[in-house]
């Protein structure tokens, strides 16, 4: 079982920056695939960025060049640095952990943190 706790959301003006953090517990963090998803009102949840256990990263086209995902295995924490924020980045951001055990992939979710980009 993996527990995830996000922090760092808030209100920011367009062009501003925020850093989200997600602290994990309950499993071998370094073996987990970690990701950030977001869900805006009336829209489906979408993948924002992911980072594998070996450090390979993947980004949605809409955030490439603006967002950076990273992990600190010593702190069991994954980060999402968000720069040049736009109003369309407004959403609830969710931390996700994917654990592979006995050929079964299990997904875990945090409670979400609100990011609002407005002037």
N, C-alpha and C positions, 0 to 999 in steps of 0.2 A: 504494500500500500504506500502510495506517495502523497504527501500533503504539500500543497503549494500556496504561498501567501504573496500576493502582489502588493506593491506600493509605488508611489511616485506620480500618480495621476493628478490632474488638476486643471485649472483654467489658464490658458496661455494665449497671447495675442498671435495673430498670423505672422509667420516669420520667426517665431520664437522656438525655444527648445525645451524638451523635457526628457528625463531619463526614468524609465520604468525599471523596477527590480522585482525579481521573483525568487523567493527563498524556498528551497525544497528540503524535505526531510522524509525519512522512512524508507529510503532505498539507496542503492549505490549511484549517487548523482552522476558520476563520471561516465557511466554506461548509458545514461538516458539521452534520447533525442529530445531536445527542448525547442519550443516554438512559442511565438506570440500570434494570437488571432485577435480579430476585432469584429464587433458587431454594431452597426449603426442602426438607429430606429427604422423599422420597416424593412431592413435588409438582412440577408443571410450572413452568418458568421463566415469570415474569410481569413485565410492565412496571410499573415503580414511578413513574417520572417521565421526561419528555422535554423538550428545549428545542431550538427550531429555530434556524437561522442568524440569524434576525431577532429572536430572544429570546422568542418565544411559548412558553408552557409548558403542559404537560398532566400531570395527576396521576391515579394510581389512586385510587378512592374511599376505599380503606382508609388512605391516607396524607395525604389532603387536610387542610390546616390544621396538620399536624405536620412535614411534610418540605418542603424548599425546594431546587429545582434552580437552579443559576446557572452562568454561564460567564464566563471571563476570556480573551478572545481574544488579549490581549497575552502571556499566559502559556501559551496552548494547553492550558488546563485547564478541566475541568468539575467542579463540586462538588455534593454532596448533603448538605445540612444536615438532620440527623434529630433532632427533639426529641420529648419525651414518648414515648420508646420503650416498646414493649410486648413481652412474650415472643413474641407471634406475628410480630414483625418479625425474629426470628432466621432467618437465611438466609445463603447466599453471595450477595454483591452483585456484579454484573457491569456494567462500563462498556461501552457500545455506541456505535459511530459508524456513521452511514449516509451514504454518499457517492454522489452522483448524477453519473455520467460517461457521456456519449454515450448517454443515455436508459437507462442500466443502473444500478440501485441495488445497491450492494455493502455488506454489513454486516461490521463488524469488531468483535472482542470482546477484552476484557481477560482476565486470568487469574482474576479473581475475588478478593474479599476477604471473609473471614468476619466476620459481625456476630452476636454472641450477647447476648441480653438475658435476664438471669437474676439472681436475688437470691442 
